[in-house]
Amino acid sequence: MSHYQNKTITVIGLGKTGLSCVDYLQSQHANIRVMDTRKNPLGADKLAKNIPLHTGGLNQQWLNESDIIIISPGLSVKTPEIQTALSAGVEVIGDIELFCRAATKPIVGITGSNGKSTVTTLVYEMAKSAGIKVGMGGNIGIPALSLLKEDDELYVLELSSFQLETTYSLKASAATVLNVTEDHMDRYENLEEYRQAKLRIYQNADVAVVNGEDQLTVGEGENQAEQILSFAEHHGDYWIRTEKGKQYLMVKNEVLLPCEDVGLVGRHNYMNILAATALAQSVGIDLEAIRTTLRHFKGLDHRFQLVHNANGVRWINDSKATNVGSTIAALTGLFVEGKLHLLLGGDGKGADFSELATLINQPHIICYCFGRDGAELVKLSSQGYLFETMEQAIEFLRPTLKTGDIVLLSPACASLDQFASFEKRGEEFSRLAKLN
């Protein structure tokens, strides 16, 4: 008999993830109700007509009558209605917890403020190169529960801090917190609360892969794994050797590949590669399969992606840089022959931008700020211009471009003040880059 049979379970939030929860719980013969705070939620048309749906808010009576609430990652557990249900003894979990209770194959778990999607995709591709039947999901691609329908030998999950908050049964074979920098400060009290949510990924893990350059990624107390591996430029198990002007990616004392042989560019991407390699080796993926992937993998859209190269000017789309740490990662170690034209702006989600000031206040960097927090960002630069929109900024800078210049969209902000998503923002940048 299913653990959920005849239990009253309320799923909060529709969309792909909510529907995957409903689908799974139907197979477990639960009594399901669905609610969504939006008036017309995405996916409502795909919900079976016999499943009760409440929209436009939270129904406290339904919540209190539930045996279990499956909460959307987008809704905080601190929400008063959820707190009331918890006080009434209702269990509150997320879709990743449902998945972890049901999964029987090894899991690689990946979180961090920046680089999650790149590392998750790298490990997935490395497993495929090794001939392993692998599923990828969570905060990327398909909802984790949908992976249970496949006959996979390994799961690679990208997990956000929001998802980890309501996950208790994850026992990852290998897990990493890639980095911790300020993000989602509109949801968390402070950086430490956000960090603690991330560190939950290490609970009961066999191997933790930590960032040797970021002490905040190291677990403590119950958030510690059996074995710890580190990646860092100079002092990790996975590191970078520089010799005669060339750089090499290293696994202990063995050369993985010369940096010039890999498809990804930039120091932050080399760190992502080292982390992915450590995770892959931890679950038995051999070095040859890892090397094959690294030679061919060109990176993900909207993540430090070269979208146009004309007249000696490179246009780089880093629209996924939705927080300060991500923009710092893009700027660190970036070599520019001419001027760097940096596009910043959007919704900063309550972040402190001051850390950017020393990096962007350089003679060769000109900042073009736009969107909700543009006025805040422009104050950081002695060479800053303020615009209403990204398009206006690009129209302004275009006539000034010279050979050797880079135009970089790495906004340090979310996109939702002016765009439907960071992808849409990146697509618009790419379109504008290609105009004469």
N, C-alpha and C positions, 0 to 999 in steps of 0.2 A: 504493500500500500504506500502511496506517495505521502511524503511528510506534509504536503500542502493540501491533501484531499479534504474537501468540505470546509477548509479554513476560509474565513472572510478576509480577502486581501485587497487592499486599495492601492492602485497604481497612480502615483501623482506624476503627471507630465506625459503627453503623447509623443508625437514625432517617432523617428525610427527606433529609439531606445525603448520608449514606452510601449510601442507595439510589439517589440521583441519580448518584453516582460509578459504582456498579455498572452502572446502566442505560447510561451513556455508554460505559464501558469494554467492555461487551458489544457495543455497536455498532462498536467499534474492534477486535473479535476478540482481546481480551487473555485471558490465563489468569488468572482472578480468584479470590482467596481473601479471606474476610472474617473479622475478629476484633473482639471487643468486650469491654471489661473487665467489663461487667455480665453477670450470670448469665442474665437474661431480657431482652435488649435490645429496645427498641421497633422494630418493623419486621421482626423475624426471620421472622414469618409471611408477609411479602411477598417474601422472598428465594427465588429459584429453587432448587429442591431439588438441582440439579446443582452448585451453588456451595458449596465447603467453608466451614463456619462454625465458628470457635473462640470460645467464650464464657467469661466468668469470669476473664479475665486476658489477658496477652500471650504468644503462642507464639514464643519466640526463634528456633526452628528455621525457622519460616515466614518470619519477618522477615529472617533472614540469607540465605534462599534467594531472596528477592525481587529483581527488577530495580528496581522502584519501590515505595515505600510511600506511600499516600495517607493522611495522618494527620488525624484529627478535630481541629478547633480546640480542643476541650476537653482534649486531651492535650498536655502540654508536650514539645517536642523534647528537653528536658533529661532526660526519663525514661530511666533506665539502659538499658533494652532497646532504645530508639531509638538511643541513643548507640553501643551495641554494633553495631547494624546499620549506622550511618553509618561506623563504623571499618572495617567489612567492605566498604565501597565502595557501599552501597545508597543510591540517591537518595531523599530524603524531601521530599515536596511536599504541598500542600493542594488542596482542590477548586477554589479560586479560581485557582491556577496552571494547573490543567487547563483551566479556562474561558478564561483569558487566552491560552493557546496556540492555542485554537480560534476565538476570537471575531474577526470581521473588521469589525465596526462600531464607531463611537466609544463610549468608556466614560467616564462621569462617576463618579469614586470619592470616597466620603465617609467620613471617620473622625473621631474625637474622643471625649473622655470623655463628653460630654453633647450632646444635640441631634441626634445622627446620624439617627435615624429620622424626625424632623420634617423635617429638611433634605432627606433622600432622597425622602420622599413629596412635598414641595413641588416639587422639580425634576421628578419624575415627572409630577405634575399640570400643571406649566407646559408640559412637552413635549406632553402630551396636548392642552392648550388650543391649542397651536400647530399641531395636526394631525399631529404626528410619531408614528409607530408606535414605541412605547417599551416596554422591559421593565425591571422593577424586581426586584431580588433581592439575594442575598448573605446578610448577617446579618439581613435583614428579608424577610418574605414567603416567596418560593420560593427554593430553592437555585439558585445562578448557572447551573449546568450545565443545569438544566431550561429556561432561557431560550433555549438554542441551538436548541430545537425550533421556536421561533417565528421569524417573518420580521421581526424588529425592525430599525429604523434607528438606534436608540440604546439603550444600556444604562445604567441608573443603579444603582450598587451601593453598599450600605452595607457597610463592611468593618471588622471588629474588629481590634484589635492582634494577637489570636491568629491570625486568617486571614492578616494581612499578613506575619507571621513566616515563613511557608512559601510566599510568593508572590515570584516573580522576574521574570516576563515582563509585568507590568502596564505598559501605556503609555497612561495616561489622557489623554483630550483635555483634561479639567479635573479637578483633584483638590483636596481640602481636608482639613486637620486643623483642626477647629472650635475646639478647646481641649484643653489637657492638664492634668488634675488627678489627684491620687492615686486610683488604682483598681487592682484586681487585685494588690495588694501581697503577696498570698499566692502569686502566680505569678512576679512579677518581683523581682529583687534590690533595685531602687530605682526612683525616678521616672524617672531618665535612661534606664534600660534599656527601660522601658515607652514612653517618648517616642520612642526610636529605632525601636521596632517600628512606631509610628504614622507616623513620617516616611518610611518606605519607600514610602508611597503616592505621593510626589512623584517617585520615580525614573522618568526618561524621560517625565514628564508635559509636555504642551504649556503648560498654565496651572496655576499654583498659586494658590489662594485662601487667604490667611493671615489670622489674627485679629490686627489691629493693636493689640489690648489684651493679647495673650498672646505674648510673644517665643518661648515654647516651641513654637509652631506654625510657626515659620519654619524652612524646610529649610536644610541646609548640606552642603557637600561633594558627594557623589554624589546626595544627596537634595534636589536643586534642580531646579526646572522651568525651561523656556525663558522664560516670562513670569510675573510676580508681580502679583497684584491683592490689595488688602486691604479688610477691612471693620472698622469701629470706630465708636464713637458720635461722636467728634469729628474724627478725623484719618485717615479711610480713603478709598479710591476710592468705597466704598459707605458712607454715613454717615447720621446723624440731625441734621436742622436744627430748632432750636427758635426760634420766632418768635411774639411776642404770645401766649404761653401755649399755643401749639399745636406739635405735633411732626410732622415730615415725614420720610419715608424718601427718601433721595437717592441718585441714580446720578450721580456727579461733580457737575455743577451743575444737573442736571435733577431735578425732583420726580417720584419714582416714585408715591407715594400719601401722603396725610395718614395718620398712624398710626391715627386714629379710623375710617378707612375699611377697615382690614384686619380679617379674622376672628379673628386671633390677638391675645392680650393679653400684656403683660408685657415688660420690657426684654430678657430673655433670648430671647424669641420674636422681637423686632425684629432682634436680632443673627442669629438663624437665617434670617430673611427676607432680610437683606442678603447673607448667604453664599449662599443658594439663588439669589438674583437674579444674583449674580456668576457662579456656575457655569452657570446657564441661558444668560446672554448669551454666555458663552465658547464655547458649542456652537451658537450661532446662533439661540437662541429670542428672539423679538421682545418688546419691552416691553409691547405690548398683551395678548399671551397671558399674560405674567407678572402684569400688573395684574388680569386676569380671575380668575386662580387665587387671588390674594391676597385679593380681595374675598369669595370664597366658601369658602375653606379654613378650617375651624373647629378644626383640630388633631387630634391622635391621642388615643385613649383612654389614660388613666393618666398623661398628661403635662400637668400643671397644668390639669386639666379640671374645670370647674365642674359638679358632679354633683347639687347640691341647693341651693336658695335659698328659705328659708322663715323668716318672722318676722324678716326683716332680717339673718339669719345665712347666710353663704355657706360651703358645704362644698366644698373643692377637693381633688381626687384627683391627687396627684403621685407615685403609687406607683413610677413608673419612676425616681425619684430614688434609685438604688441605691448612690450614692457621695456623699462630702462635697461635691464640686464642684457636683453637681447640686442639692443642697439650698441651697448658697450662691447659685446662680443663681436659684432660686425666691424666696429671701428678699430678694435685692438689688432695690431699687426697688419692693417690694410696699407699696402704700398700704392701711393698715387704719384705719378710723375708731375702732373699739373695741379689743378685745383680740384678739391672734392666739394661737389654741390650736394648738400645733405638736406633731404626733405623730412621734416619732423612735424608731428601733429596728429590730432584726433582726440579721443577721450582717454585721459591718463589714469582713470580708475582710482583717483586719489593718491597716486604715487608721488614720491619726492624726486623731482628731476635734477636736484643740485649736483648729483654724482656725475652728470654729463658735462658740467661746465668746463672742467679742466681739459677733458678730451676734445671738446669741440671748439674751444678758444685757441685756435692755432692759425697762423697766417694763411695756410693753404685751404682752410675749411670755411665755406660760406653756408649759412643756414637759411632755409626757407621754411617758415613755420605757418601752419594753417589749422583750421578746425577748432573744436571747442577749447582745447588747451594751448592753442598757438600763441596767444598773448603771454602765457606763462613761460613757454619755451623760448620765445624770442629774447627774453630778458637775459638768458644765459650766455648769449653770444655777442661779442663786440662787432661781428659781421653778420647780423641777422636781419631778415626781412619778414614782415608779417602779411599774410594774405588770408582771404576768406576760404579759398579752396585750393586743392593741390593743382588743379588745372591752371589757375591763375599764376601760381608759383612757377610752374614749368614754362608757361608762356613768357614770363619775365626773365627766367634764367637762360632760355634757349639761345638768344642772340649773343650771349657772352661766352659761349662754349668754345674751347680751343683744344687742339690735339693734345692728348695726354690727360685730359680731364675725365673725372668719373661723376656721373649723376647717380646718387644712391638714395632710394626710398627705404629708410629704416626708421619708421616713425616714432618708436618708443611708446606708442599709444594704441588702444583698440580703435576700430574703424567705425563703430556703430553710430557715431554722431552724424556721419555723412554717407556711409556706404552700408550695404546689406551685410557685408562680411569682409574679412581681410583679403579673401580671394578676389572679391569684386574690386577692391581698392588696387590690388596688384594687377588685375587685368586692365584697369583704367590707366595705370602707370605705363604698362607695356604698350597700350594703344597710343598713348601720347608720345612715348619714346620714339615710336616709328613714324611719326608725322614729320614732314620736312619743315 
